[in-house]
């Protein structure tokens, strides 16, 4: 007999998103933060100092696998 158990993947309940950004013109990177607005402000400050206008922004979450019914 084979029994299957359904699983799903969700964002880890105890760990929020982490926001990051990097300049596309140089090697500058923002300090990772759980506050996306703070990362955006750091990008704006860098743009003001350097006139660099392009940034790669990422939001990272941590996955957690749970069995259905948990």
C-alpha positions in Angstrom: 0.0 0.0 0.0 1.3 3.4 -1.0 0.1 6.5 0.9 0.6 10.0 -0.3 0.5 13.1 1.8 -0.2 16.5 0.2 2.3 19.3 0.9 2.4 22.9 0.1 5.1 25.6 0.3 4.4 28.9 2.1 6.4 31.8 3.3 8.1 30.9 6.6 5.8 32.2 9.4 8.6 33.6 11.6 10.8 35.2 8.9 9.6 38.3 6.9 10.9 39.5 3.6 14.4 40.9 3.2 14.8 43.7 0.6 18.1 44.4 -1.2 19.3 46.6 -4.0 22.4 47.0 -6.2 23.4 49.7 -8.6 23.6 48.7 -12.2 26.4 51.2 -12.9 28.9 50.4 -10.2 29.4 47.9 -7.4 27.4 49.8 -4.8 24.8 47.7 -2.8 22.3 48.8 -0.2 22.3 47.3 3.3 19.7 44.4 3.3 16.7 45.3 5.4 13.2 44.1 6.3 12.1 47.6 5.4 11.7 48.1 1.6 11.3 51.8 2.0 14.7 52.1 3.8 16.4 50.3 0.9 14.7 52.7 -1.6 15.9 55.7 0.4 19.5 54.3 0.2 19.1 54.0 -3.6 17.9 57.6 -3.8 20.9 58.8 -1.8 23.3 56.9 -4.0 21.6 58.3 -7.1 21.9 61.8 -5.7 25.6 61.4 -5.0 26.5 59.5 -8.2 23.8 60.3 -10.8 23.5 56.5 -11.3 19.8 55.9 -12.1 19.4 52.1 -12.5 19.1 49.6 -9.6 18.3 45.9 -9.3 15.9 45.4 -6.4 15.1 42.0 -4.8 12.8 40.8 -2.1 13.8 37.5 -0.6 11.4 35.3 1.4 12.2 32.0 3.1 10.1 29.0 2.1 8.6 26.6 4.5 7.0 23.3 3.5 3.9 22.1 5.4 1.7 19.1 5.2 -1.9 19.8 4.3 -3.9 20.1 7.5 -1.1 21.6 9.6 
